[in-house]
Amino acid sequence: MFPGGLGHLLMDAAETWANEQSLLGLSLEAQTDNVIACQFYAKEGFALGCTDTLKQTGNPDIELTLDWYKIF
């Protein structure tokens, strides 16, 4: 199929686009209940930058929002 998977190809495309725009990096958000996504982001070179305890206040199933960053 795809070497590295479709998610990896999408991340590569996003990184290529960001570099073409002369951006400093990429950022994204996940919630603590999405462990698979968090593992994927870490594998793709993103670092956990901060947590937000208030963003999901209206959702009792989500304790934290996680902000991930990949600086070029």
PDB file of N, CA, C, O and CB in Angstrom:
ATOM      1  N   MET A   1       0.840  -1.184   0.000  1.00  0.00           N
ATOM      2  CA  MET A   1       0.000   0.000   0.000  1.00  0.00           C
ATOM      3  C   MET A   1       0.884   1.246   0.000  1.00  0.00           C
ATOM      4  O   MET A   1       1.698   1.416  -0.908  1.00  0.00           O
ATOM      5  CB  MET A   1      -0.955  -0.001   1.220  1.00  0.00           C
ATOM      6  N   PHE A   2       0.742   2.120   1.000  1.00  0.00           N
ATOM      7  CA  PHE A   2       1.553   3.335   1.070  1.00  0.00           C
ATOM      8  C   PHE A   2       2.676   3.124   2.077  1.00  0.00           C
ATOM      9  O   PHE A   2       2.410   2.741   3.216  1.00  0.00           O
ATOM     10  CB  PHE A   2       0.685   4.568   1.461  1.00  0.00           C
ATOM     11  N   PRO A   3       3.942   3.368   1.678  1.00  0.00           N
ATOM     12  CA  PRO A   3       5.018   3.286   2.674  1.00  0.00           C
ATOM     13  C   PRO A   3       4.790   4.351   3.755  1.00  0.00           C
ATOM     14  O   PRO A   3       4.716   5.543   3.454  1.00  0.00           O
ATOM     15  CB  PRO A   3       6.422   3.474   1.998  1.00  0.00           C
ATOM     16  N   GLY A   4       4.682   3.926   4.975  1.00  0.00           N
ATOM     17  CA  GLY A   4       4.448   4.866   6.064  1.00  0.00           C
ATOM     18  C   GLY A   4       2.981   5.162   6.285  1.00  0.00           C
ATOM     19  O   GLY A   4       2.623   5.757   7.301  1.00  0.00           O
ATOM     20  N   GLY A   5       2.121   4.764   5.362  1.00  0.00           N
ATOM     21  CA  GLY A   5       0.689   4.953   5.530  1.00  0.00           C
ATOM     22  C   GLY A   5       0.180   6.270   4.963  1.00  0.00           C
ATOM     23  O   GLY A   5       0.941   7.196   4.683  1.00  0.00           O
ATOM     24  N   LEU A   6      -1.118   6.312   4.809  1.00  0.00           N
ATOM     25  CA  LEU A   6      -1.772   7.490   4.249  1.00  0.00           C
ATOM     26  C   LEU A   6      -1.609   8.708   5.165  1.00  0.00           C
ATOM     27  O   LEU A   6      -1.396   9.822   4.686  1.00  0.00           O
ATOM     28  CB  LEU A   6      -3.258   7.204   4.011  1.00  0.00           C
ATOM     29  N   GLY A   7      -1.710   8.496   6.474  1.00  0.00           N
ATOM     30  CA  GLY A   7      -1.534   9.604   7.417  1.00  0.00           C
ATOM     31  C   GLY A   7      -0.166  10.251   7.264  1.00  0.00           C
ATOM     32  O   GLY A   7      -0.039  11.474   7.314  1.00  0.00           O
ATOM     33  N   HIS A   8       0.853   9.424   7.079  1.00  0.00           N
ATOM     34  CA  HIS A   8       2.216   9.945   6.891  1.00  0.00           C
ATOM     35  C   HIS A   8       2.305  10.759   5.603  1.00  0.00           C
ATOM     36  O   HIS A   8       2.945  11.810   5.574  1.00  0.00           O
ATOM     37  CB  HIS A   8       3.244   8.788   6.861  1.00  0.00           C
ATOM     38  N   LEU A   9       1.662  10.274   4.535  1.00  0.00           N
ATOM     39  CA  LEU A   9       1.662  11.021   3.270  1.00  0.00           C
ATOM     40  C   LEU A   9       0.974  12.376   3.425  1.00  0.00           C
ATOM     41  O   LEU A   9       1.434  13.379   2.880  1.00  0.00           O
ATOM     42  CB  LEU A   9       0.968  10.205   2.167  1.00  0.00           C
ATOM     43  N   LEU A  10      -0.119  12.400   4.164  1.00  0.00           N
ATOM     44  CA  LEU A  10      -0.814  13.671   4.398  1.00  0.00           C
ATOM     45  C   LEU A  10       0.048  14.630   5.210  1.00  0.00           C
ATOM     46  O   LEU A  10       0.094  15.825   4.919  1.00  0.00           O
ATOM     47  CB  LEU A  10      -2.146  13.427   5.118  1.00  0.00           C
ATOM     48  N   MET A  11       0.726  14.115   6.221  1.00  0.00           N
ATOM     49  CA  MET A  11       1.618  14.969   7.023  1.00  0.00           C
ATOM     50  C   MET A  11       2.764  15.498   6.179  1.00  0.00           C
ATOM     51  O   MET A  11       3.150  16.659   6.310  1.00  0.00           O
ATOM     52  CB  MET A  11       2.173  14.195   8.230  1.00  0.00           C
ATOM     53  N   ASP A  12       3.313  14.646   5.307  1.00  0.00           N
ATOM     54  CA  ASP A  12       4.380  15.101   4.407  1.00  0.00           C
ATOM     55  C   ASP A  12       3.887  16.226   3.500  1.00  0.00           C
ATOM     56  O   ASP A  12       4.593  17.209   3.277  1.00  0.00           O
ATOM     57  CB  ASP A  12       4.904  13.930   3.555  1.00  0.00           C
ATOM     58  N   ALA A  13       2.672  16.073   2.983  1.00  0.00           N
ATOM     59  CA  ALA A  13       2.110  17.115   2.115  1.00  0.00           C
ATOM     60  C   ALA A  13       1.912  18.411   2.889  1.00  0.00           C
ATOM     61  O   ALA A  13       2.204  19.490   2.373  1.00  0.00           O
ATOM     62  CB  ALA A  13       0.772  16.652   1.509  1.00  0.00           C
ATOM     63  N   ALA A  14       1.418  18.316   4.124  1.00  0.00           N
ATOM     64  CA  ALA A  14       1.225  19.518   4.948  1.00  0.00           C
ATOM     65  C   ALA A  14       2.563  20.190   5.245  1.00  0.00           C
ATOM     66  O   ALA A  14       2.669  21.416   5.206  1.00  0.00           O
ATOM     67  CB  ALA A  14       0.508  19.163   6.269  1.00  0.00           C
ATOM     68  N   GLU A  15       3.580  19.385   5.540  1.00  0.00           N
ATOM     69  CA  GLU A  15       4.895  19.951   5.832  1.00  0.00           C
ATOM     70  C   GLU A  15       5.506  20.605   4.594  1.00  0.00           C
ATOM     71  O   GLU A  15       6.115  21.670   4.692  1.00  0.00           O
ATOM     72  CB  GLU A  15       5.832  18.866   6.369  1.00  0.00           C
ATOM     73  N   THR A  16       5.349  19.979   3.439  1.00  0.00           N
ATOM     74  CA  THR A  16       5.839  20.567   2.190  1.00  0.00           C
ATOM     75  C   THR A  16       5.164  21.906   1.937  1.00  0.00           C
ATOM     76  O   THR A  16       5.824  22.892   1.611  1.00  0.00           O
ATOM     77  CB  THR A  16       5.595  19.612   1.003  1.00  0.00           C
ATOM     78  N   TRP A  17       3.839  21.936   2.089  1.00  0.00           N
ATOM     79  CA  TRP A  17       3.101  23.180   1.889  1.00  0.00           C
ATOM     80  C   TRP A  17       3.573  24.256   2.873  1.00  0.00           C
ATOM     81  O   TRP A  17       3.795  25.403   2.482  1.00  0.00           O
ATOM     82  CB  TRP A  17       1.589  22.938   2.048  1.00  0.00           C
ATOM     83  N   ALA A  18       3.722  23.887   4.137  1.00  0.00           N
ATOM     84  CA  ALA A  18       4.151  24.857   5.153  1.00  0.00           C
ATOM     85  C   ALA A  18       5.534  25.409   4.831  1.00  0.00           C
ATOM     86  O   ALA A  18       5.777  26.605   4.996  1.00  0.00           O
ATOM     87  CB  ALA A  18       4.156  24.209   6.548  1.00  0.00           C
ATOM     88  N   ASN A  19       6.433  24.557   4.378  1.00  0.00           N
ATOM     89  CA  ASN A  19       7.771  25.018   3.997  1.00  0.00           C
ATOM     90  C   ASN A  19       7.710  25.957   2.802  1.00  0.00           C
ATOM     91  O   ASN A  19       8.440  26.947   2.748  1.00  0.00           O
ATOM     92  CB  ASN A  19       8.677  23.827   3.678  1.00  0.00           C
ATOM     93  N   GLU A  20       6.844  25.651   1.848  1.00  0.00           N
ATOM     94  CA  GLU A  20       6.686  26.530   0.678  1.00  0.00           C
ATOM     95  C   GLU A  20       6.138  27.900   1.067  1.00  0.00           C
ATOM     96  O   GLU A  20       6.391  28.890   0.381  1.00  0.00           O
ATOM     97  CB  GLU A  20       5.759  25.880  -0.351  1.00  0.00           C
ATOM     98  N   GLN A  21       5.395  27.957   2.155  1.00  0.00           N
ATOM     99  CA  GLN A  21       4.845  29.224   2.646  1.00  0.00           C
ATOM    100  C   GLN A  21       5.805  29.927   3.610  1.00  0.00           C
ATOM    101  O   GLN A  21       5.481  30.982   4.156  1.00  0.00           O
ATOM    102  CB  GLN A  21       3.502  28.979   3.338  1.00  0.00           C
ATOM    103  N   SER A  22       6.978  29.343   3.815  1.00  0.00           N
ATOM    104  CA  SER A  22       7.988  29.867   4.747  1.00  0.00           C
ATOM    105  C   SER A  22       7.466  29.936   6.184  1.00  0.00           C
ATOM    106  O   SER A  22       7.809  30.851   6.931  1.00  0.00           O
ATOM    107  CB  SER A  22       8.444  31.257   4.300  1.00  0.00           C
ATOM    108  N   LEU A  23       6.642  28.971   6.560  1.00  0.00           N
ATOM    109  CA  LEU A  23       6.141  28.910   7.937  1.00  0.00           C
ATOM    110  C   LEU A  23       7.198  28.294   8.844  1.00  0.00           C
ATOM    111  O   LEU A  23       8.094  27.592   8.374  1.00  0.00           O
ATOM    112  CB  LEU A  23       4.823  28.094   8.012  1.00  0.00           C
ATOM    113  N   LEU A  24       7.095  28.554  10.122  1.00  0.00           N
ATOM    114  CA  LEU A  24       8.066  28.047  11.088  1.00  0.00           C
ATOM    115  C   LEU A  24       7.806  26.598  11.477  1.00  0.00           C
ATOM    116  O   LEU A  24       8.695  25.922  11.994  1.00  0.00           O
ATOM    117  CB  LEU A  24       8.057  28.909  12.325  1.00  0.00           C
ATOM    118  N   GLY A  25       6.601  26.123  11.231  1.00  0.00           N
ATOM    119  CA  GLY A  25       6.268  24.753  11.593  1.00  0.00           C
ATOM    120  C   GLY A  25       4.775  24.519  11.489  1.00  0.00           C
ATOM    121  O   GLY A  25       4.047  25.301  10.878  1.00  0.00           O
ATOM    122  N   LEU A  26       4.334  23.437  12.092  1.00  0.00           N
ATOM    123  CA  LEU A  26       2.930  23.052  12.096  1.00  0.00           C
ATOM    124  C   LEU A  26       2.442  22.913  13.535  1.00  0.00           C
ATOM    125  O   LEU A  26       3.220  22.615  14.442  1.00  0.00           O
ATOM    126  CB  LEU A  26       2.718  21.732  11.316  1.00  0.00           C
ATOM    127  N   SER A  27       1.164  23.130  13.727  1.00  0.00           N
ATOM    128  CA  SER A  27       0.572  22.870  15.046  1.00  0.00           C
ATOM    129  C   SER A  27      -0.764  22.187  14.833  1.00  0.00           C
ATOM    130  O   SER A  27      -1.416  22.371  13.805  1.00  0.00           O
ATOM    131  CB  SER A  27       0.401  24.191  15.876  1.00  0.00           C
ATOM    132  N   LEU A  28      -1.158  21.408  15.804  1.00  0.00           N
ATOM    133  CA  LEU A  28      -2.444  20.734  15.754  1.00  0.00           C
ATOM    134  C   LEU A  28      -2.916  20.464  17.166  1.00  0.00           C
ATOM    135  O   LEU A  28      -2.190  20.665  18.139  1.00  0.00           O
ATOM    136  CB  LEU A  28      -2.356  19.424  14.945  1.00  0.00           C
ATOM    137  N   GLU A  29      -4.148  20.007  17.251  1.00  0.00           N
ATOM    138  CA  GLU A  29      -4.799  19.802  18.543  1.00  0.00           C
ATOM    139  C   GLU A  29      -5.396  18.410  18.601  1.00  0.00           C
ATOM    140  O   GLU A  29      -5.917  17.904  17.606  1.00  0.00           O
ATOM    141  CB  GLU A  29      -5.888  20.867  18.789  1.00  0.00           C
ATOM    142  N   ALA A  30      -5.320  17.799  19.760  1.00  0.00           N
ATOM    143  CA  ALA A  30      -5.965  16.511  19.998  1.00  0.00           C
ATOM    144  C   ALA A  30      -6.507  16.516  21.421  1.00  0.00           C
ATOM    145  O   ALA A  30      -6.161  17.369  22.239  1.00  0.00           O
ATOM    146  CB  ALA A  30      -4.969  15.316  19.774  1.00  0.00           C
ATOM    147  N   GLN A  31      -7.352  15.556  21.686  1.00  0.00           N
ATOM    148  CA  GLN A  31      -7.870  15.418  23.044  1.00  0.00           C
ATOM    149  C   GLN A  31      -7.262  14.169  23.672  1.00  0.00           C
ATOM    150  O   GLN A  31      -6.825  13.259  22.968  1.00  0.00           O
ATOM    151  CB  GLN A  31      -9.430  15.344  23.050  1.00  0.00           C
ATOM    152  N   THR A  32      -7.239  14.136  24.989  1.00  0.00           N
ATOM    153  CA  THR A  32      -6.598  13.032  25.694  1.00  0.00           C
ATOM    154  C   THR A  32      -7.282  11.698  25.442  1.00  0.00           C
ATOM    155  O   THR A  32      -6.670  10.651  25.653  1.00  0.00           O
ATOM    156  CB  THR A  32      -6.574  13.314  27.169  1.00  0.00           C
ATOM    157  N   ASP A  33      -8.519  11.705  25.003  1.00  0.00           N
ATOM    158  CA  ASP A  33      -9.200  10.436  24.748  1.00  0.00           C
ATOM    159  C   ASP A  33      -8.828   9.831  23.392  1.00  0.00           C
ATOM    160  O   ASP A  33      -9.271   8.728  23.072  1.00  0.00           O
ATOM    161  CB  ASP A  33     -10.702  10.635  24.821  1.00  0.00           C
ATOM    162  N   ASN A  34      -8.023  10.534  22.590  1.00  0.00           N
ATOM    163  CA  ASN A  34      -7.619  10.053  21.269  1.00  0.00           C
ATOM    164  C   ASN A  34      -6.149   9.626  21.310  1.00  0.00           C
ATOM    165  O   ASN A  34      -5.282  10.277  20.728  1.00  0.00           O
ATOM    166  CB  ASN A  34      -7.843  11.151  20.184  1.00  0.00           C
ATOM    167  N   VAL A  35      -5.896   8.536  21.999  1.00  0.00           N
ATOM    168  CA  VAL A  35      -4.529   8.070  22.235  1.00  0.00           C
ATOM    169  C   VAL A  35      -3.826   7.700  20.928  1.00  0.00           C
ATOM    170  O   VAL A  35      -2.642   7.991  20.760  1.00  0.00           O
ATOM    171  CB  VAL A  35      -4.539   6.869  23.179  1.00  0.00           C
ATOM    172  N   ILE A  36      -4.539   7.068  20.014  1.00  0.00           N
ATOM    173  CA  ILE A  36      -3.927   6.654  18.750  1.00  0.00           C
ATOM    174  C   ILE A  36      -3.420   7.874  17.976  1.00  0.00           C
ATOM    175  O   ILE A  36      -2.321   7.840  17.422  1.00  0.00           O
ATOM    176  CB  ILE A  36      -4.938   5.857  17.893  1.00  0.00           C
ATOM    177  N   ALA A  37      -4.213   8.949  17.936  1.00  0.00           N
ATOM    178  CA  ALA A  37      -3.779  10.166  17.247  1.00  0.00           C
ATOM    179  C   ALA A  37      -2.542  10.754  17.929  1.00  0.00           C
ATOM    180  O   ALA A  37      -1.595  11.161  17.256  1.00  0.00           O
ATOM    181  CB  ALA A  37      -4.921  11.209  17.215  1.00  0.00           C
ATOM    182  N   CYS A  38      -2.551  10.798  19.249  1.00  0.00           N
ATOM    183  CA  CYS A  38      -1.405  11.354  19.972  1.00  0.00           C
ATOM    184  C   CYS A  38      -0.135  10.555  19.688  1.00  0.00           C
ATOM    185  O   CYS A  38       0.939  11.133  19.518  1.00  0.00           O
ATOM    186  CB  CYS A  38      -1.686  11.377  21.481  1.00  0.00           C
ATOM    187  N   GLN A  39      -0.253   9.239  19.637  1.00  0.00           N
ATOM    188  CA  GLN A  39       0.904   8.399  19.316  1.00  0.00           C
ATOM    189  C   GLN A  39       1.387   8.667  17.892  1.00  0.00           C
ATOM    190  O   GLN A  39       2.591   8.712  17.637  1.00  0.00           O
ATOM    191  CB  GLN A  39       0.553   6.908  19.488  1.00  0.00           C
ATOM    192  N   PHE A  40       0.457   8.842  16.977  1.00  0.00           N
ATOM    193  CA  PHE A  40       0.813   9.139  15.589  1.00  0.00           C
ATOM    194  C   PHE A  40       1.546  10.471  15.490  1.00  0.00           C
ATOM    195  O   PHE A  40       2.571  10.567  14.814  1.00  0.00           O
ATOM    196  CB  PHE A  40      -0.441   9.161  14.705  1.00  0.00           C
ATOM    197  N   TYR A  41       1.027  11.500  16.160  1.00  0.00           N
ATOM    198  CA  TYR A  41       1.669  12.814  16.095  1.00  0.00           C
ATOM    199  C   TYR A  41       3.084  12.759  16.648  1.00  0.00           C
ATOM    200  O   TYR A  41       3.995  13.357  16.075  1.00  0.00           O
ATOM    201  CB  TYR A  41       0.848  13.850  16.862  1.00  0.00           C
ATOM    202  N   ALA A  42       3.280  12.056  17.747  1.00  0.00           N
ATOM    203  CA  ALA A  42       4.624  11.913  18.316  1.00  0.00           C
ATOM    204  C   ALA A  42       5.537  11.194  17.328  1.00  0.00           C
ATOM    205  O   ALA A  42       6.690  11.589  17.153  1.00  0.00           O
ATOM    206  CB  ALA A  42       4.572  11.144  19.659  1.00  0.00           C
ATOM    207  N   LYS A  43       5.039  10.151  16.687  1.00  0.00           N
ATOM    208  CA  LYS A  43       5.824   9.399  15.696  1.00  0.00           C
ATOM    209  C   LYS A  43       6.197  10.282  14.507  1.00  0.00           C
ATOM    210  O   LYS A  43       7.257  10.097  13.911  1.00  0.00           O
ATOM    211  CB  LYS A  43       5.037   8.166  15.210  1.00  0.00           C
ATOM    212  N   GLU A  44       5.341  11.232  14.159  1.00  0.00           N
ATOM    213  CA  GLU A  44       5.588  12.139  13.035  1.00  0.00           C
ATOM    214  C   GLU A  44       6.501  13.308  13.411  1.00  0.00           C
ATOM    215  O   GLU A  44       6.754  14.184  12.585  1.00  0.00           O
ATOM    216  CB  GLU A  44       4.270  12.674  12.508  1.00  0.00           C
ATOM    217  N   GLY A  45       6.992  13.327  14.642  1.00  0.00           N
ATOM    218  CA  GLY A  45       7.952  14.356  15.043  1.00  0.00           C
ATOM    219  C   GLY A  45       7.354  15.553  15.747  1.00  0.00           C
ATOM    220  O   GLY A  45       8.056  16.537  15.983  1.00  0.00           O
ATOM    221  N   PHE A  46       6.071  15.498  16.090  1.00  0.00           N
ATOM    222  CA  PHE A  46       5.439  16.581  16.835  1.00  0.00           C
ATOM    223  C   PHE A  46       5.783  16.441  18.314  1.00  0.00           C
ATOM    224  O   PHE A  46       5.951  15.331  18.820  1.00  0.00           O
ATOM    225  CB  PHE A  46       3.901  16.577  16.624  1.00  0.00           C
ATOM    226  N   ALA A  47       5.884  17.563  18.992  1.00  0.00           N
ATOM    227  CA  ALA A  47       6.141  17.582  20.431  1.00  0.00           C
ATOM    228  C   ALA A  47       4.933  18.192  21.132  1.00  0.00           C
ATOM    229  O   ALA A  47       4.328  19.142  20.636  1.00  0.00           O
ATOM    230  CB  ALA A  47       7.444  18.381  20.765  1.00  0.00           C
ATOM    231  N   LEU A  48       4.596  17.645  22.273  1.00  0.00           N
ATOM    232  CA  LEU A  48       3.498  18.189  23.060  1.00  0.00           C
ATOM    233  C   LEU A  48       3.933  19.527  23.632  1.00  0.00           C
ATOM    234  O   LEU A  48       4.913  19.605  24.373  1.00  0.00           O
ATOM    235  CB  LEU A  48       3.072  17.208  24.191  1.00  0.00           C
ATOM    236  N   GLY A  49       3.203  20.577  23.287  1.00  0.00           N
ATOM    237  CA  GLY A  49       3.579  21.912  23.715  1.00  0.00           C
ATOM    238  C   GLY A  49       2.861  22.376  24.957  1.00  0.00           C
ATOM    239  O   GLY A  49       3.463  23.003  25.830  1.00  0.00           O
ATOM    240  N   CYS A  50       1.566  22.073  25.048  1.00  0.00           N
ATOM    241  CA  CYS A  50       0.817  22.510  26.230  1.00  0.00           C
ATOM    242  C   CYS A  50      -0.493  21.743  26.324  1.00  0.00           C
ATOM    243  O   CYS A  50      -0.921  21.071  25.385  1.00  0.00           O
ATOM    244  CB  CYS A  50       0.547  24.035  26.181  1.00  0.00           C
ATOM    245  N   THR A  51      -1.103  21.867  27.478  1.00  0.00           N
ATOM    246  CA  THR A  51      -2.408  21.278  27.716  1.00  0.00           C
ATOM    247  C   THR A  51      -3.377  22.383  28.109  1.00  0.00           C
ATOM    248  O   THR A  51      -2.981  23.391  28.694  1.00  0.00           O
ATOM    249  CB  THR A  51      -2.336  20.179  28.812  1.00  0.00           C
ATOM    250  N   ASP A  52      -4.637  22.188  27.788  1.00  0.00           N
ATOM    251  CA  ASP A  52      -5.667  23.173  28.104  1.00  0.00           C
ATOM    252  C   ASP A  52      -6.757  22.455  28.898  1.00  0.00           C
ATOM    253  O   ASP A  52      -7.378  21.514  28.403  1.00  0.00           O
ATOM    254  CB  ASP A  52      -6.251  23.843  26.797  1.00  0.00           C
ATOM    255  N   THR A  53      -6.978  22.895  30.107  1.00  0.00           N
ATOM    256  CA  THR A  53      -7.971  22.256  30.976  1.00  0.00           C
ATOM    257  C   THR A  53      -9.359  22.866  30.843  1.00  0.00           C
ATOM    258  O   THR A  53     -10.318  22.331  31.398  1.00  0.00           O
ATOM    259  CB  THR A  53      -7.526  22.344  32.412  1.00  0.00           C
ATOM    260  N   LEU A  54      -9.487  23.972  30.119  1.00  0.00           N
ATOM    261  CA  LEU A  54     -10.770  24.667  30.023  1.00  0.00           C
ATOM    262  C   LEU A  54     -11.481  24.513  28.681  1.00  0.00           C
ATOM    263  O   LEU A  54     -12.703  24.651  28.613  1.00  0.00           O
ATOM    264  CB  LEU A  54     -10.562  26.109  30.292  1.00  0.00           C
ATOM    265  N   LYS A  55     -10.744  24.234  27.625  1.00  0.00           N
ATOM    266  CA  LYS A  55     -11.320  24.230  26.284  1.00  0.00           C
ATOM    267  C   LYS A  55     -12.488  23.255  26.137  1.00  0.00           C
ATOM    268  O   LYS A  55     -13.455  23.551  25.434  1.00  0.00           O
ATOM    269  CB  LYS A  55     -10.254  23.892  25.275  1.00  0.00           C
ATOM    270  N   GLN A  56     -12.409  22.117  26.782  1.00  0.00           N
ATOM    271  CA  GLN A  56     -13.445  21.093  26.662  1.00  0.00           C
ATOM    272  C   GLN A  56     -14.361  21.052  27.886  1.00  0.00           C
ATOM    273  O   GLN A  56     -14.929  20.006  28.201  1.00  0.00           O
ATOM    274  CB  GLN A  56     -12.805  19.730  26.454  1.00  0.00           C
ATOM    275  N   THR A  57     -14.505  22.172  28.568  1.00  0.00           N
ATOM    276  CA  THR A  57     -15.318  22.241  29.787  1.00  0.00           C
ATOM    277  C   THR A  57     -16.726  21.687  29.569  1.00  0.00           C
ATOM    278  O   THR A  57     -17.274  21.048  30.467  1.00  0.00           O
ATOM    279  CB  THR A  57     -15.403  23.683  30.280  1.00  0.00           C
ATOM    280  N   GLY A  58     -17.310  21.911  28.421  1.00  0.00           N
ATOM    281  CA  GLY A  58     -18.661  21.447  28.151  1.00  0.00           C
ATOM    282  C   GLY A  58     -18.761  19.965  27.827  1.00  0.00           C
ATOM    283  O   GLY A  58     -19.866  19.441  27.684  1.00  0.00           O
ATOM    284  N   ASN A  59     -17.637  19.282  27.709  1.00  0.00           N
ATOM    285  CA  ASN A  59     -17.633  17.858  27.379  1.00  0.00           C
ATOM    286  C   ASN A  59     -17.069  17.066  28.556  1.00  0.00           C
ATOM    287  O   ASN A  59     -15.853  17.060  28.751  1.00  0.00           O
ATOM    288  CB  ASN A  59     -16.807  17.589  26.089  1.00  0.00           C
ATOM    289  N   PRO A  60     -17.900  16.406  29.339  1.00  0.00           N
ATOM    290  CA  PRO A  60     -17.422  15.698  30.519  1.00  0.00           C
ATOM    291  C   PRO A  60     -16.534  14.495  30.200  1.00  0.00           C
ATOM    292  O   PRO A  60     -15.878  13.966  31.097  1.00  0.00           O
ATOM    293  CB  PRO A  60     -18.589  15.248  31.332  1.00  0.00           C
ATOM    294  N   ASP A  61     -16.501  14.055  28.944  1.00  0.00           N
ATOM    295  CA  ASP A  61     -15.692  12.902  28.566  1.00  0.00           C
ATOM    296  C   ASP A  61     -14.244  13.259  28.244  1.00  0.00           C
ATOM    297  O   ASP A  61     -13.390  12.377  28.153  1.00  0.00           O
ATOM    298  CB  ASP A  61     -16.311  12.223  27.385  1.00  0.00           C
ATOM    299  N   ILE A  62     -13.970  14.549  28.072  1.00  0.00           N
ATOM    300  CA  ILE A  62     -12.617  14.981  27.707  1.00  0.00           C
ATOM    301  C   ILE A  62     -12.075  15.882  28.807  1.00  0.00           C
ATOM    302  O   ILE A  62     -12.626  16.945  29.091  1.00  0.00           O
ATOM    303  CB  ILE A  62     -12.611  15.721  26.331  1.00  0.00           C
ATOM    304  N   GLU A  63     -10.984  15.435  29.418  1.00  0.00           N
ATOM    305  CA  GLU A  63     -10.382  16.183  30.509  1.00  0.00           C
ATOM    306  C   GLU A  63      -9.461  17.297  30.017  1.00  0.00           C
ATOM    307  O   GLU A  63      -9.465  18.401  30.561  1.00  0.00           O
ATOM    308  CB  GLU A  63      -9.616  15.249  31.405  1.00  0.00           C
ATOM    309  N   LEU A  64      -8.667  16.996  28.977  1.00  0.00           N
ATOM    310  CA  LEU A  64      -7.658  17.940  28.492  1.00  0.00           C
ATOM    311  C   LEU A  64      -7.660  18.019  26.977  1.00  0.00           C
ATOM    312  O   LEU A  64      -7.970  17.045  26.291  1.00  0.00           O
ATOM    313  CB  LEU A  64      -6.272  17.542  28.989  1.00  0.00           C
ATOM    314  N   THR A  65      -7.311  19.185  26.465  1.00  0.00           N
ATOM    315  CA  THR A  65      -6.982  19.364  25.061  1.00  0.00           C
ATOM    316  C   THR A  65      -5.459  19.485  24.996  1.00  0.00           C
ATOM    317  O   THR A  65      -4.852  20.184  25.807  1.00  0.00           O
ATOM    318  CB  THR A  65      -7.711  20.634  24.433  1.00  0.00           C
ATOM    319  N   LEU A  66      -4.850  18.802  24.032  1.00  0.00           N
ATOM    320  CA  LEU A  66      -3.402  18.779  23.895  1.00  0.00           C
ATOM    321  C   LEU A  66      -3.002  19.524  22.627  1.00  0.00           C
ATOM    322  O   LEU A  66      -3.554  19.270  21.557  1.00  0.00           O
ATOM    323  CB  LEU A  66      -2.872  17.326  23.869  1.00  0.00           C
ATOM    324  N   ASP A  67      -2.058  20.429  22.743  1.00  0.00           N
ATOM    325  CA  ASP A  67      -1.537  21.176  21.586  1.00  0.00           C
ATOM    326  C   ASP A  67      -0.174  20.602  21.219  1.00  0.00           C
ATOM    327  O   ASP A  67       0.746  20.561  22.036  1.00  0.00           O
ATOM    328  CB  ASP A  67      -1.431  22.717  21.895  1.00  0.00           C
ATOM    329  N   TRP A  68      -0.069  20.163  19.977  1.00  0.00           N
ATOM    330  CA  TRP A  68       1.159  19.550  19.455  1.00  0.00           C
ATOM    331  C   TRP A  68       1.805  20.486  18.437  1.00  0.00           C
ATOM    332  O   TRP A  68       1.114  21.174  17.686  1.00  0.00           O
ATOM    333  CB  TRP A  68       0.860  18.163  18.809  1.00  0.00           C
ATOM    334  N   TYR A  69       3.151  20.502  18.419  1.00  0.00           N
ATOM    335  CA  TYR A  69       3.897  21.394  17.534  1.00  0.00           C
ATOM    336  C   TYR A  69       5.038  20.640  16.860  1.00  0.00           C
ATOM    337  O   TYR A  69       5.684  19.780  17.458  1.00  0.00           O
ATOM    338  CB  TYR A  69       4.442  22.603  18.316  1.00  0.00           C
ATOM    339  N   LYS A  70       5.263  20.989  15.600  1.00  0.00           N
ATOM    340  CA  LYS A  70       6.441  20.505  14.875  1.00  0.00           C
ATOM    341  C   LYS A  70       7.115  21.730  14.286  1.00  0.00           C
ATOM    342  O   LYS A  70       6.622  22.333  13.333  1.00  0.00           O
ATOM    343  CB  LYS A  70       6.061  19.447  13.751  1.00  0.00           C
ATOM    344  N   ILE A  71       8.242  22.085  14.865  1.00  0.00           N
ATOM    345  CA  ILE A  71       9.006  23.259  14.419  1.00  0.00           C
ATOM    346  C   ILE A  71      10.065  22.767  13.422  1.00  0.00           C
ATOM    347  O   ILE A  71      10.740  21.765  13.657  1.00  0.00           O
ATOM    348  CB  ILE A  71       9.678  24.024  15.649  1.00  0.00           C
ATOM    349  N   PHE A  72      10.196  23.497  12.299  1.00  0.00           N
ATOM    350  CA  PHE A  72      11.142  23.076  11.269  1.00  0.00           C
ATOM    351  C   PHE A  72      12.539  23.560  11.558  1.00  0.00           C
ATOM    352  O   PHE A  72      13.458  23.290  10.785  1.00  0.00           O
ATOM    353  CB  PHE A  72      10.705  23.571   9.918  1.00  0.00           C
TER     354      PHE A  72
END
